[in-house]
Every structure is written in structure tokens, then in C-alpha cells.
Amino acid sequence: MIVRVNESNIDEYEQFIKNHPKGLFQHSSKWAKVKSAWKWEALMLKDESGKILGSAAVLIRFVPVIKYSLFYVCRGFVADENDFNTFDKLFSALLELGKEYKAYCIKIDPEIVIQNEAYKKHLLSKGFKELNPGCMDFENVQPRFVYCFDYNKAPKKGVEVKIMGSEALDDFVRIMHETGERDGFSTRPKAYFEQILNCMGEDARLYMAYYNGQAIAGTIAIKWGRNVMKYQYGASSNTHRNVYPNYALQWEMMKWGMECGCDVYDFGGISGDCQNPENPHYGLWRFKHGFGGYMKEFIGEFDYVINKPVYTLYNLAMKIKK
């Protein structure tokens, strides 16, 4: 039985995704509030006794003028990854929901490792098409390669790290802008990070590193149940880089994960070609690899095209816009 998530059962849903091994903060209604430009819906599959077998959370973005929408199932379904019967029922329910919203495409990027060839084969058999096959960098919405750490490493002593609230966001955003200019990426405004802290509540923390009383680096971490501690955003100043504040920040986030009983610390995205010294992301690899840990490759990003003319037109428009 498919059940739509609403105010009467939202707590039951949140409890399920927080306890399930495949549940992530991206599936939560809390994260949906951060992504306020999108509409959020969630579905649950229950058996006859009322037990939840799986769930699907979808972010919905409406395309201006033509009044069609994109369905984005961030990091896939929350269900046993080898239970294709549950997958099929959730997918069918999404297709029905798509009729209500005039969805032209369902985009999905499951957090399923590439070694699970059966999962990818099943996606393709349902009509999904793989985007950017063989990509090695950050071409997809979510990184295909992530770096993970099992808790077994000690920190190097250094700067003072404090858990801060929104009062420190001015410093964090200033340092983030500095980082973006140095490393060549666009940055988010203060309001976005403020929304993360407000919406995620006790599941998110802002860590700031200080040296001689001056803010020189900062990170935002998000935890989710016992599954994962996620290093979501990080920034470091151009000054005092020789005192290595990022190492101290990482260790404090790892300690929080240990206190919460998390099994994995997720360092975030990394290039698949990162071990090549000629790769511009080689320094990122060296930093993360220095803690130990291992790299995981997921099966990638897939689109299920519902309305081909709209899908083709929208992708063409996005290419022209870029």
C-alpha cells in the first residue's frame, strides 16, 4: 500500500528514514525546507500490517511558462537496495504522482556503490538512461565519488575550534567567499547557510576555527541518525594556512559523529581521477587521504524521460544558458 506523507504521518516517516541504513538527511522534510525553491513530496510503501518497507522523497521544480516539472529523487529510495519489488512499487507511485505535477522527467542518483551491478541493470530495464557515463569529476548534481573515513585516527594539535550559531555566519560567509575566489567556485549567500542551521536544528552544526582570536576557517556538518556524519560545507582563509585549521575542524566533526554513534564520516565529493598529480583536485585528495579512509564510487545519475519534447527543449535551453 502506498501512503502519501502528510502532517498526520510525517513523524512516522522521519523516524523511518532516520533509522534505516539507506536514510539520509537529503530525504528529510527538514532538508526540503532548506531547498525552499523546490516543492517536496514523499511516499511510503507499507505492508498489510502497516510496516514501512520503503520510501521515496522527491524535490519538484516547476519550469516557468510551460508549466511542467522536474522530479528529483536525491540519493534514491530508502529501501533494501536488493528489494526490486519495493523499488518497482515506489517507482510506479512516483509515475502516478508525476501526472499530478505534469512531470517531464524523474532524475535519480542513488547512493548505491558501483559494485552493485544488478541495481544499475534494473534502473536501465525500467527505462532510465545513464547521464555522463564514466564521468570522473563533478559533472553530476551529486558527486559520483565520495571519500569516507572510519573512526581510527587522532588529530594534530593546532587552533581553537568552537561550535557556533548564526552569530558567526558573517565570518563564515566572508571566509567562504575568500575560498571561492581562490579555488574558482561560486558561493552561497548568508541566508542559505542560516536556513540550514534553522531547518536542520540539532542535526546541523557550524564549527569555526580561531587563531589568536581571529576566525580563519569554518565548516558545516550534518548528521543523520546512526548512518552518517556529513561534512557538507567548508571554508578556509588565505591567512594562517600554515597552522592547518582544517585538520582541527575535521577532527571535531568526526568526534561529534563518534558521540552520536555514526558508522561513517562522509568527507564529501572527490574526483575519480584524484590520485593523478596533474589533476586540479589532487590537493583535495591528499588532504582527505591523509586521514586514512577510502573512496566510494556510486552508480551515477539517471533520468527517466516522461515527456521527450519538453525534456529535449529544457536541456537545450540549459546548454544555451551556460
Secondary structure as the mmCIF struct_conf table of DSSP 4:
data_model
#
loop_
_struct_conf.conf_type_id
_struct_conf.id
_struct_conf.beg_label_comp_id
_struct_conf.beg_label_asym_id
_struct_conf.beg_label_seq_id
_struct_conf.end_label_comp_id
_struct_conf.end_label_asym_id
_struct_conf.end_label_seq_id
STRN STRN1 ILE A 2 ARG A 4
TURN_TY1_P TURN_TY1_P1 GLU A 7 ASN A 9
HELX_RH_AL_P HELX_RH_AL_P1 ILE A 10 ASN A 19
BEND BEND1 HIS A 20 HIS A 20
TURN_TY1_P TURN_TY1_P2 PRO A 21 LYS A 22
HELX_RH_3T_P HELX_RH_3T_P1 PHE A 25 HIS A 27
BEND BEND2 SER A 28 SER A 28
HELX_RH_AL_P HELX_RH_AL_P2 SER A 29 VAL A 34
BEND BEND3 LYS A 35 LYS A 35
TURN_TY1_P TURN_TY1_P3 SER A 36 ALA A 37
BEND BEND4 TRP A 38 TRP A 38
STRN STRN2 LYS A 39 LYS A 46
TURN_TY1_P TURN_TY1_P4 GLU A 48 SER A 49
BEND BEND5 GLY A 50 GLY A 50
STRN STRN3 ILE A 52 PHE A 62
HELX_LH_PP_P HELX_LH_PP_P1 VAL A 63 VAL A 63
TURN_TY1_P TURN_TY1_P5 PRO A 64 ILE A 66
STRN STRN4 SER A 69 VAL A 73
TURN_TY1_P TURN_TY1_P6 CYS A 74 ARG A 75
STRN STRN5 VAL A 78 VAL A 78
BEND BEND6 ALA A 79 ALA A 79
TURN_TY1_P TURN_TY1_P7 GLU A 81 ASN A 82
HELX_RH_AL_P HELX_RH_AL_P3 PHE A 84 TYR A 101
TURN_TY1_P TURN_TY1_P8 LYS A 102 LYS A 102
STRN STRN6 ALA A 103 ILE A 108
STRN STRN7 VAL A 113 VAL A 113
TURN_TY1_P TURN_TY1_P9 ILE A 114 GLN A 115
HELX_RH_AL_P HELX_RH_AL_P4 GLU A 117 SER A 125
TURN_TY1_P TURN_TY1_P10 LYS A 126 GLY A 127
STRN STRN8 LYS A 129 LEU A 131
BEND BEND7 ASN A 132 ASN A 132
TURN_TY1_P TURN_TY1_P11 PRO A 133 GLY A 134
BEND BEND8 ASP A 137 PHE A 138
BEND BEND9 ASN A 140 GLN A 142
BEND BEND10 ARG A 144 ARG A 144
STRN STRN9 PHE A 145 PHE A 149
BEND BEND11 TYR A 151 TYR A 151
HELX_LH_PP_P HELX_LH_PP_P2 ALA A 154 LYS A 157
BEND BEND12 VAL A 159 VAL A 159
STRN STRN10 GLU A 160 MET A 164
HELX_RH_3T_P HELX_RH_3T_P2 SER A 166 ALA A 168
HELX_RH_AL_P HELX_RH_AL_P5 LEU A 169 ASP A 183
TURN_TY1_P TURN_TY1_P12 GLY A 184 GLY A 184
HELX_RH_AL_P HELX_RH_AL_P6 LYS A 190 MET A 200
HELX_RH_3T_P HELX_RH_3T_P3 GLY A 201 ASP A 203
STRN STRN11 ALA A 204 TYR A 211
TURN_TY1_P TURN_TY1_P13 ASN A 212 GLY A 213
STRN STRN12 GLN A 214 TRP A 224
TURN_TY1_P TURN_TY1_P14 GLY A 225 ASN A 227
STRN STRN13 VAL A 228 SER A 236
BEND BEND13 ASN A 238 HIS A 240
HELX_RH_3T_P HELX_RH_3T_P4 ARG A 241 VAL A 243
HELX_RH_AL_P HELX_RH_AL_P7 PRO A 245 GLU A 259
TURN_TY1_P TURN_TY1_P15 CYS A 260 GLY A 261
BEND BEND14 ASP A 263 ASP A 263
STRN STRN14 VAL A 264 GLY A 269
TURN_TY1_P TURN_TY1_P16 GLY A 272 GLN A 275
BEND BEND15 ASN A 276 ASN A 276
TURN_TY1_P TURN_TY1_P17 PRO A 277 GLU A 278
BEND BEND16 ASN A 279 ASN A 279
TURN_TY1_P TURN_TY1_P18 PRO A 280 HIS A 281
HELX_RH_AL_P HELX_RH_AL_P8 TYR A 282 HIS A 289
TURN_TY1_P TURN_TY1_P19 GLY A 290 PHE A 291
STRN STRN15 TYR A 294 GLU A 297
STRN STRN16 PHE A 298 PHE A 298
STRN STRN17 GLU A 301 VAL A 305
BEND BEND17 ILE A 306 ILE A 306
HELX_RH_AL_P HELX_RH_AL_P9 LYS A 308 LYS A 321
#
